[in-house]
Amino acid sequence: MLAGLLDALRNIELDSLESVEIIVIDNAPNTAERVCREARDLPIDLHYTTESRRGRPFARNAAIAEALKRGADYVAFLDDDDIPEPDWLRHLVDKQKATDADIVFGTWRQGSITNAPSWLIKTGSFENPVFGAIGEYGIPRHTGAGNVLISLRFLATFADPIFDPAFLTAEDKDFCIRASKAGATMVLSEDSIIIRGHGDRLRSRDAWRRGFDNGCGRAARILKYSPPAEIRLKKWSAAIKFLGRLLIAPLYLVHRDKFMRNVYSIVRGAGLLYTFASTRQPHHLVTIHE
């Protein structure tokens, strides 16, 4: 997937942009070194560095540290399974210049899902984002670190860690909430588009793992940011929905798609309950998957 991303960056439109560099953070060391070494004809410099700790928050924090070391003013994140449009970065920067925002979010379109099971498509996991919709905690829905430009001047005033390792699979959403509470100005750039890839995550077992992780991440945010009364209500609600899904599961045995979607909901609910039942403090909650 990284090779595909670097190949797409050969067509990046720079226009008046100066001193743009690619930083690849490899936190499964040596798995990406050969790909970076063999990358050819890139119009901008590529720098490869490693991070010994596994997990996305460590990789993102390492990228910020490397960018600061190199004297950058902004950092724009892409995941290795993303394919950006050639003008993706230019639109982020143009929006930042026009608004002087601390954080600029782009948007995305889903890549091919023809290999996904029909039941997984019907869960809604692969819907394109509704641009501009506001979600939980007053931040734009579907925002994260997959396509975003962040001012390092703003991050210099931000409490460490920038991306909290306590949220191994929801660190970007937690960052957005904390940034909003810290007074960051956030804007959206509808013209900055990436195509989101899926790799091997279209398999059923990977979908269930992601469902569990999503449940863990949502519960961790509830525990960290919600008042006690709301936490109690959501715990009871999660338990009732989980039991309800278990009870109706046999009714779907003759309808494979409905049965599989119900299993997905059960696994996601298990992630919620697992995290709610943790004896740790909310800001130390993690999922069991990297």
Buried (B, 14 or more C-beta within 10 A) or exposed (E): BBBBBBBBBEEBEBEEEEEBEBBBBBBEEEEBEEBBEEBEEBEBEBBBBBBEEEBBBBBBBBBBBBBEEEEBEBBBBBBBBBBBBEBBBBBBBBBBEEEEBBBBBBBBEBBEBEEBBEBBBBBEBBEEBEEEEEEBBEBBEBBBBBBBBBBBEBBEEBEEBBBBBBBBBBBBBBBBBBBBEEEBBBBBBEBBBBBBBBEEBBBBEBBBBBBBBBBBBBBBBBBBBBEEEEBEEBBEEBBEBBEEBEEEBEEBEEEEBBBBBBBBBBBBBBBBBBBBEBEEEBEEBBBEEE
